């Protein structure tokens, strides 16, 4: 039996594509192996969103190429391969096949019919179809991709160049996958896309609020959440659906990027500070936890605008926050903007944001001490004899965790079990708890 080694890099959306690749190989009788040196084919599903992701992809390709056995075929696919196919093909002779993201389900065929180095590319198709997947994650939660591409055209972002225009997935196909997952024991459904809030606008059928409402009613689904909501598209209808269903997590992920109007305009963001504040006030009033992402060092960002962002973050105290320094992406409008900021200044501003958020995070976590939450078990640390769990306020693989030490005579619970946990101690990003 032939063996496949797959390296999946990047975000959970990329993971869905990786699972399509896995399905194709498994359906063709291939066996998955963790040892690259044993593999007859190695596939690297690359990320190309920011410079560090590109470097990780290059390093991974080269590391795996060094482990190839004779006759093994090395394939590069994913976002970086989609964006730089010829560069990879010409500058990395270790790579045998470069395959575009909309052809990833065909990789097994390309490998089995390999006659020489080649690039397989096509433009993104108008309709996005996820296709069959071989689920690789935890048995109790799964990501369901509802769209591909993006129409927001933020001046710093290359996603529309990589993934194409926004394309909603068929509504019935999404719901069929949700029902299948629930029937197979998945209890937490996480809807993902480049922009989940724009779902259905390109087709005129379906909407995010409809998806949330229907998913929440599927038998067996205990938690529902969605990621990557653009603030200008987070409507009252969506907020009302979140609040109407007990099993929809009271948690939204909104990448605001900045709060200063001049910076937001240069970023081509479609919502300004006053509207952001109105939305945040509404979410806080409805008891919805908010995660965000901000960017520092965007071209032209003044010290005053940086201080404005710090004050904004101090005022609104986001439950979760990710931050990164601006990095000019090839072919984006921001790459050629005047007012590029030096790396030292960008790093200093980033450090100031993260230092501020660390204190805010600790303060929010301390407010949770003594409260009891239903928590799902994700894994178990046998060395520390500790349960690693989450409440509805933590997204898997992104946010902190709730650590629950057990006594020596206590038996570790299975992954996916939901337990009542009292929070006993706050750490800057994680929490400690005890079983009730």
Helices and strands as residue ranges (DSSP letters): E 3-8, H 12-27, E 31-32, G 36-38, E 41-46, H 51-65, E 73-78, H 79-83, H 85-91, E 97-99, G 101-106, H 107-112, E 118-120, E 141-145, E 147-148, H 159-163, E 167-168, H 171-183, E 188-192, G 196-198, H 208-216, E 223-226, G 231-233, H 236-244, E 251-257, H 261-266, H 273-285, E 289-296, H 303-316, E 320-325, G 333-336, H 343-366, E 372-381, E 386-390, E 402-405, E 418-426, E 431-435
